[in-house]
Amino acid sequence: MRIGYVCKYVPAEALETMGAHMERIEPDERLVSFDAAESCMHANVCSFSKATFETVLSGNLDGIVLTTCCDSMRRLADALRAQAPDLFIHVLDVPRDTGEAACALYQRRVAELLSAYGKFANATFSEKKLFSQLGGTLCPEEGNCDSSLELDYARLHSEAAQPSFRLAKSNSVSQSFVNSNQAADSAAWSEGCEASERNADEAVAVPQVNCTLQPQTHFSPTMPNVGIAGARANAEIKRILEAHGANIAFDVTCTNASRRFVPQKADTLAHYTHDVLTQLPCARMRDISPRKAFFDRVLPQIDGLVFHTVQFCDMYSYEYSDLKRTSPVPILALETDCTAQSHGQVLTRLEAFLESIGASQKEHLASQKGSPMSKTATFGVGLDSGSTSTNAVVMNEAREIVASVVIKTGAKAGASAERAYREVLERAGITPDQIACTIATGYGRVSIPFADENVTEISCHGRGAHYFNPAVRTILDIGGQDSKAIHVNATGEVTDFAMNDKCAAGTGRFLEMIARSLEISLDELGPAALESKKRLEIASMCSVFAESEVISLIANNEEKPDIAAGVCRAVAGKAYSLMRRVGLEGVYMMTGGVAQNPGVVRAVEELIGEKLFICDDPEIVGATGAALLALEKLGK
């Protein structure tokens, strides 16, 4: 029987002794939609639950064990029972505490789970098998051989200490079966559960070993060390980190906890369930001080922490806020929706984060120029492939901009980049053999095969902003499809950033849509906002809803300048929230195409209470940063 699970509090080892093949569910990375889930689940159910629903129905699982970690898991169980009544679907109610009563309660509920699975699979449970499953070794002779019992401590890496908790008396579920080599049938299991429940308040102290082990950690002396925390981080995150030369020092997300438990021959099930419940607690547990102690110990030993959450889930938000405030190392907040569409967002954020901590070791792309970087060539080129425009900058050894171009991005990013490259070289009056290095950036950077290397737009905007004004500390970049807030230090290195690229809210595309509704050009929208006489508020930042709201205002005979000003304030409000996430520190700079919109610029300045620095051509800041990095590759 193939049984899935998604929580570290599921007693997977106990179920395996009954013949279950336990599989930790990670939603299929190829998922692009939740068609089946959305047909029978509420719209507000989280994306992880929907992705798990799709995975269970499309896979070859015989069942799934969920836990009561949140309401979405309960709704998932309801939907699965309705759509797949033949599967084994069990919700394990996990206590939020780890005291004596909670351990006894959890043990009873595990027994109920094992009893339910026994009925479903026609299987029986044996504590002797559980002891062996956990790594315990019995002596060769059958019978009384307690003194010959050995434990495989080398495999379990035990670092045990003495605990202070009490187990139920011998008439509890575990004691009901410990003296027999044959597991009880379902009826006996139920009777044992009832007996345990009746006598839960009658407890005796039992000497034992505390099997609450610290999560596995591995610190590399030569590679950048990155930790992963939060909830339900998938394998893609690890692959990207490792592909960029980072060592994963630890992973304490809820589905990636290491499962290492030291077996005890006496009261095996009781000890085991205690150890499962008293692992490093997740954020839902009442006492999370062991998590704080763990982070206090390991954070000073790493270079950065990736804190992953599922979109719209706020279970870990308090922990993230606390770590963000107190952590001695940079933290990247990474939110995904469990679909393949998250790949671009995940890649950009992780690459930018690794670049910011000096951990990125990307391989150079194959160059079509047919030769390595020339030592005699003297120019560097930066290409910024954006969703709306593709920008190119040529820079000489003196770090002077020789030429720049801004062209519209067509249907293919690579073709647009080639055209921008040719045009900027023509303007500069140079030939390709005079280019020593070309760096690509922007969302289409991976589609430019003739570039020597690609770097994220986060790093390039930071470097470019510092080039135009070394006093800049906070950068707001609003482009065609995303917006970013970036904080840099005195040398132009990125120290923090926040991005919005999950929808068109507050971007150039958003403004284009509104301009069409107002029947004016995009260039006219900003100046029109400056003529506003009446304050109107646009309540929704969703592009579709905001457009409907604008149409309603037009129907109410509101003036176009007033509507335009309301839209600009809405964009500014969205941008301001991003800037607050990285810290409001002047001097402030705005880059990207929207920096040419005076209505948005004024609205942002009103919110930050200061003037924005805007260079003559704010669209080429990213390409300028890329050109600077190209020269740095040559030691210029």
Beta strands, then each sheet from edge to edge (+ up, - down):
strand 1: 2-5
strand 2: 21-24
strand 3: 63-67
strand 4: 88-92
strand 5: 136-137
strand 6: 150-151
strand 7: 167-168
strand 8: 203-204
strand 9: 225-230
strand 10: 247-251
strand 11: 304-310
strand 12: 331-336
strand 13: 379-385
strand 14: 389-395
strand 15: 401-408
strand 16: 435-441
strand 17: 453-454
strand 18: 474-478
strand 19: 483-488
strand 20: 494-500
strand 21: 588-591
strand 22: 612-613
sheet 1: 2+ 1+ 3+ 4+
sheet 2: 5+ 6-
sheet 3: 7+ 8-
sheet 4: 10+ 9+ 11+ 12+
sheet 5: 15+ 14- 13+ 16+ 17+
sheet 6: 20+ 19- 18+ 21+ 22+
end
